[in-house]
Amino acid sequence: MNTEAVIVSIVFACCAAVHFVGMLVMAILARHRVQYLSLAWLLAIFFGVISIVAMFGDNVADGRPGILNPYMLLMLVVGTYLQSIYSLGIAMPGYLQWGRMWKYASPIVVLALIYVVAMFPAGQLTKVYSLNELLGNIFSLEILLRLAAMFLGLFYVLNIVFLPRRLAYKSGYPMLLLAYTVVLILSVILYLYTALNYTPRLLCAYMVVFTLVNFFWVCHSMETLIVMIPHPDVNMELDDVPDLLEEKEDASLKLQRQIDFNEVNRNRYLRVQLWMQQNKTKWMENGFTRDKLCEETGINRQLMLQCLRSQGHNNIHEYITTHRVEELKKMILRGDVTSITGCDIVGFGSIQTARSCFLRIEGVSLDAFFSASDRKKSNL
């Protein structure tokens, strides 16, 4: 084994060990808080892949992948996709769901299938070793698909910033997440440079940066837990220690926690309210359900139910129904709906459903409201 191969094997083995340690730490935390489970799985995936590559140091050191090798681009796209998942969960709590993540990964699957079909007639990869060769084949389908893969990788990174803004509107966006995104973009640029000018040592340099980026969330999680640990009063008398340990939690601390809890729920509720105001055409469709509301706002069902109940709503279905009844009232008063038969326009499945929901929410029958509205218009 030559020197380059030894360096590659050692670097990849060390990076795999770091991912393994991070995986164990997050797995322990995930036993108590499910929010860390996704990160434990991501680190486990990276640990497995890097461990396999570490066993083939000779092949990596002696390889000549060429410019924009499709296998390297595949690793870029899959890697950035996985690195973006946990980050999106920071900005949009409850966003991490299996169905949504598979849907989010669909561009990778589609691109991979197209590439396999496109290269099947040729039977082998087209390797490019110079810029002139790349420009000479720039309009070939295979090269265009490689460029599409490169931009798809950048798309997943940039979505860490843009997707919360598009789905959650005024959701909080921590500064550390912005810093993480910037560093991740720089690491992608380094990887692309490695793909254009491949050397084993340059790949090792990228792998070190890649490992540090992934381990960042492990360190952040540990720091968050440490900050939450209550610190003892160093000025207290030793005789007071047993009594202090037996006391209940300080009332002011409980009050502050309740205030913080209410503020978080209020912010989520305002986010949902803003979405409902700006997307009437969506929730006025009959197929719009509570799951659709959770998906559109980036809030899972449990947190959605929690924030709605904090504002007096019994459940998510009632919240949507209340908005539909309110919109129906406005349309009747404006004259947009002039008869009972048109009351399903706001999303109710039938006239009977509209009648029962209106009576339950408003306390008066829909027919009585129509009559009162007609009398009011005639008086005007």
C-alpha positions in Angstrom: 0.0 0.0 0.0 1.5 3.3 -1.0 1.6 6.5 1.0 -1.5 8.1 -0.6 -3.5 5.0 0.1 -2.4 4.9 3.8 -3.4 8.6 4.2 -6.8 8.0 2.6 -7.5 4.9 4.8 -6.5 6.7 8.0 -8.4 9.9 7.3 -11.6 8.0 6.3 -11.3 5.7 9.3 -10.9 8.6 11.7 -13.9 10.4 10.1 -16.0 7.2 10.4 -15.0 7.0 14.1 -16.2 10.6 14.7 -19.5 9.8 13.0 -19.8 6.6 15.1 -19.3 8.6 18.3 -21.8 11.2 17.3 -24.3 8.4 16.4 -24.0 6.8 19.8 -24.4 10.2 21.6 -27.5 11.1 19.6 -28.9 7.6 19.9 -28.7 7.9 23.7 -30.4 11.4 23.6 -33.1 10.0 21.2 -34.2 7.6 23.9 -35.5 10.6 25.8 -36.3 13.1 23.0 -37.5 11.9 19.6 -36.2 15.1 18.0 -32.7 13.6 18.0 -33.6 10.4 16.3 -33.3 11.6 12.8 -29.8 12.9 13.5 -28.8 9.6 14.9 -29.9 7.8 11.8 -28.1 10.3 9.5 -24.8 9.9 11.4 -25.3 6.1 11.2 -25.7 6.3 7.4 -22.6 8.4 7.0 -20.7 6.1 9.3 -21.6 3.1 7.2 -20.7 4.7 3.9 -17.4 6.2 5.1 -16.4 2.9 6.8 -16.9 1.0 3.5 -14.8 3.6 1.5 -12.0 3.4 4.2 -11.5 -0.2 3.3 -10.7 0.6 -0.3 -7.9 3.2 0.2 -5.9 1.8 -2.7 -8.8 2.2 -5.2 -9.5 5.8 -4.0 -5.8 6.8 -4.1 -5.2 5.3 -7.5 -8.5 6.2 -9.0 -9.0 8.6 -11.9 -12.6 9.6 -11.8 -12.3 12.5 -14.2 -14.2 15.7 -14.1 -17.8 15.6 -12.6 -17.8 11.9 -12.2 -21.4 10.7 -11.8 -20.7 8.6 -8.7 -19.1 11.6 -7.0 -22.1 13.8 -7.9 -24.5 11.1 -6.6 -22.7 11.2 -3.3 -23.0 15.1 -3.3 -26.7 15.0 -3.9 -27.5 12.3 -1.4 -25.1 13.9 1.2 -26.6 17.4 0.9 -30.1 15.9 1.0 -29.4 14.1 4.3 -27.5 17.1 5.7 -30.5 19.3 5.0 -33.2 17.1 6.7 -32.2 17.7 10.4 -31.6 21.4 9.6 -35.1 21.8 8.3 -36.5 20.3 11.5 -34.8 23.1 13.5 -36.6 25.9 11.6 -39.9 23.9 11.2 -40.6 21.7 14.2 -42.5 18.6 13.2 -41.4 18.8 9.6 -39.6 15.5 9.7 -42.1 12.8 8.7 -41.4 9.7 6.6 -43.8 10.5 3.9 -42.7 14.1 3.5 -39.0 13.1 3.4 -39.6 10.5 0.7 -41.4 13.2 -1.3 -38.5 15.6 -0.7 -36.1 13.0 -2.1 -38.1 12.2 -5.2 -36.0 14.5 -7.5 -32.9 12.4 -6.6 -34.8 9.2 -7.6 -36.1 10.6 -10.8 -32.7 12.0 -11.8 -31.0 8.7 -11.1 -33.6 6.7 -13.1 -33.2 9.1 -16.1 -29.4 8.8 -15.9 -29.5 5.0 -15.9 -31.9 5.0 -18.9 -29.8 7.5 -20.7 -26.5 5.7 -20.3 -27.9 2.2 -20.8 -27.4 2.2 -24.6 -23.7 3.2 -24.2 -23.0 0.6 -21.6 -20.3 2.6 -19.9 -19.6 6.0 -18.3 -18.2 8.9 -20.3 -15.2 10.1 -18.4 -13.9 13.6 -19.0 -10.4 14.5 -18.1 -10.0 18.1 -19.4 -12.0 21.3 -19.6 -11.9 21.0 -23.4 -13.4 17.6 -23.3 -16.1 18.9 -20.9 -17.0 21.8 -23.2 -16.9 19.5 -26.2 -19.5 17.3 -24.7 -21.4 19.9 -22.8 -24.7 19.4 -24.7 -24.6 15.6 -24.5 -27.5 14.2 -22.4 -25.1 12.5 -19.9 -23.2 15.7 -19.2 -26.4 17.7 -18.9 -27.7 15.2 -16.3 -24.4 15.5 -14.3 -24.8 19.3 -14.3 -28.4 18.8 -13.2 -27.2 16.6 -10.3 -24.7 19.3 -9.3 -27.4 22.0 -9.2 -29.7 19.6 -7.3 -27.2 19.3 -4.6 -27.0 23.1 -4.3 -30.8 23.2 -4.3 -31.0 21.0 -1.2 -28.5 23.2 0.6 -30.3 26.5 -0.3 -33.6 25.0 0.7 -32.5 25.0 4.3 -33.0 28.8 4.1 -35.7 29.1 1.5 -38.1 26.3 2.3 -39.0 27.5 5.9 -39.6 31.0 4.4 -41.9 29.6 1.8 -43.9 27.2 4.0 -43.8 28.7 7.5 -43.6 32.4 6.7 -42.7 34.2 10.0 -41.2 31.2 11.7 -38.0 31.8 13.7 -34.8 31.2 11.9 -31.8 30.9 14.2 -28.6 32.6 13.3 -26.6 29.4 13.9 -28.7 27.8 11.1 -27.7 30.5 8.7 -24.0 30.1 9.7 -24.4 26.3 9.2 -25.9 26.8 5.7 -23.0 29.1 4.7 -20.4 26.6 5.9 -22.3 23.8 4.1 -22.3 25.8 0.9 -18.5 26.3 1.2 -18.1 22.5 1.7 -20.1 21.8 -1.4 -17.9 24.2 -3.3 -14.8 22.4 -2.0 -16.4 19.1 -3.1 -17.1 20.4 -6.6 -13.6 21.6 -6.9 -12.4 18.2 -5.9 -14.7 16.7 -8.6 -13.1 19.0 -11.2 -9.5 18.6 -10.0 -9.4 15.2 -8.3 -6.5 14.3 -6.0 -6.7 11.9 -3.0 -5.5 14.5 -0.5 -8.0 17.0 -1.7 -10.7 14.4 -1.1 -9.3 13.8 2.3 -9.5 17.5 3.1 -13.1 17.6 2.0 -13.9 14.6 4.2 -12.5 16.4 7.2 -14.7 19.4 6.5 -17.7 17.1 5.9 -17.2 15.4 9.2 -16.9 18.7 11.1 -20.1 20.0 9.5 -22.0 16.9 10.5 -20.6 16.9 14.1 -21.6 20.5 14.5 -25.2 19.4 15.4 -23.9 16.9 17.9 -22.0 19.7 19.7 -24.9 22.0 19.5 -27.3 19.4 21.0 -24.9 18.8 23.9 -24.5 22.5 24.5 -28.3 23.0 24.5 -28.7 20.2 27.1 -25.9 21.7 29.3 -27.5 25.1 29.3 -30.8 23.6 30.4 -29.2 21.9 33.4 -30.0 24.0 36.6 -26.8 25.3 38.3 -26.5 25.3 42.1 -26.2 28.5 44.1 -22.5 28.7 45.0 -23.2 31.2 47.8 -25.6 29.0 49.8 -24.6 27.6 53.2 -23.8 23.9 53.3 -26.5 23.4 56.0 -29.1 24.7 53.6 -28.3 22.1 50.9 -30.6 19.3 52.1 -33.5 21.7 52.5 -33.0 23.3 49.1 -32.9 19.9 47.4 -36.3 19.0 48.9 -38.0 22.2 47.9 -40.2 22.3 44.8 -39.3 24.2 41.7 -39.3 28.0 42.3 -42.6 29.6 41.5 -41.1 32.3 39.3 -39.3 29.7 37.2 -42.5 27.9 36.7 -44.2 31.1 35.7 -41.4 31.9 33.2 -41.6 28.5 31.7 -45.4 28.9 31.3 -44.9 32.3 29.6 -42.3 30.9 27.2 -44.6 27.9 26.4 -47.6 30.2 25.8 -45.4 32.5 23.6 -44.3 29.6 21.4 -47.9 28.4 21.0 -49.0 32.0 20.2 -46.3 32.3 17.5 -47.3 29.0 15.9 -51.0 30.1 16.0 -50.1 33.4 14.3 -48.2 31.4 11.6 -51.3 29.3 11.0 -53.6 32.3 10.9 -51.3 34.0 8.4 -51.3 31.0 6.2 -55.1 30.7 6.3 -55.5 34.4 5.4 -53.1 34.1 2.4 -54.3 30.7 1.1 -58.1 30.8 1.1 -58.4 29.0 -2.2 -56.7 25.9 -0.7 -58.8 25.4 2.5 -62.0 26.3 0.6 -61.6 23.1 -1.4 -63.5 20.0 -0.1 -60.4 17.8 -0.1 -58.5 20.1 2.3 -58.0 18.2 5.6 -56.1 18.6 8.9 -53.2 16.7 7.6 -53.0 19.1 4.6 -53.0 22.0 7.0 -50.1 20.5 9.0 -48.1 19.8 5.8 -48.6 23.3 4.4 -47.6 25.1 7.6 -44.8 22.8 8.5 -46.2 22.0 11.9 -46.9 18.4 13.0 -50.4 17.3 14.2 -49.5 17.3 17.9 -48.0 20.8 17.9 -50.8 22.1 15.7 -53.4 20.7 18.1 -51.4 22.2 21.0 -51.3 25.7 19.6 -54.9 25.7 18.5 -56.2 24.5 21.9 -54.1 27.3 23.5 -56.3 29.8 21.6 -59.6 28.1 22.4 -60.2 25.7 19.5 -61.1 22.1 20.4 -59.3 20.5 17.5 -57.9 21.1 14.0 -61.1 20.1 12.2 -63.1 22.6 14.2 -60.5 25.3 13.4 -60.9 24.7 9.7 -64.7 24.5 10.0 -64.8 27.8 11.9 -62.9 29.5 9.1 -65.2 28.0 6.5 -68.3 29.2 8.4 -66.9 32.7 8.8 -66.1 32.9 5.1 -69.6 31.6 4.2 -71.1 34.4 6.4 -69.1 37.0 4.6 -70.1 35.7 1.2 -73.8 35.6 2.1 -73.6 39.2 3.4 -71.8 40.3 0.3 -74.3 38.6 -1.9 -71.8 36.2 -3.4 -74.0 33.3 -2.1 -77.7 33.8 -2.5 -79.2 30.5 -1.8 -78.7 27.4 0.4 -77.6 25.4 -2.7 -74.5 27.4 -3.0 -73.3 27.0 0.6 -70.8 24.2 -0.3 -68.6 26.7 -2.1 -66.4 27.2 0.9 -65.4 23.5 1.2 -68.3 21.7 2.9 -69.0 18.3 1.4 -72.7 18.8 1.1 -75.5 21.2 2.0 -76.4 19.1 5.0 -72.8 19.4 6.3 -72.9 23.1 5.8 -76.2 23.4 7.7 -74.9 21.3 10.7 -71.5 23.0 10.9 -73.1 26.5 10.7 -75.6 25.7 13.5 -72.8 24.2 15.7 -70.4 27.2 15.2 -72.8 30.1 15.1 -75.7 28.8 17.3 -78.3 29.7 14.7 -79.5 27.8 11.6 -78.2 28.6 8.2 -81.7 29.2 6.9 -82.3 31.7 9.7 -79.1 33.5 8.9 -80.2 33.8 5.2 -83.5 35.2 6.3 -81.9 37.8 8.6 -79.4 38.7 5.8 -82.3 39.2 3.3 -84.2 41.4 5.7 -81.1 43.5 6.3 -80.5 44.0 2.6 -84.1 44.9 2.0 -83.9 47.6 4.8 -80.9 49.1 3.1 
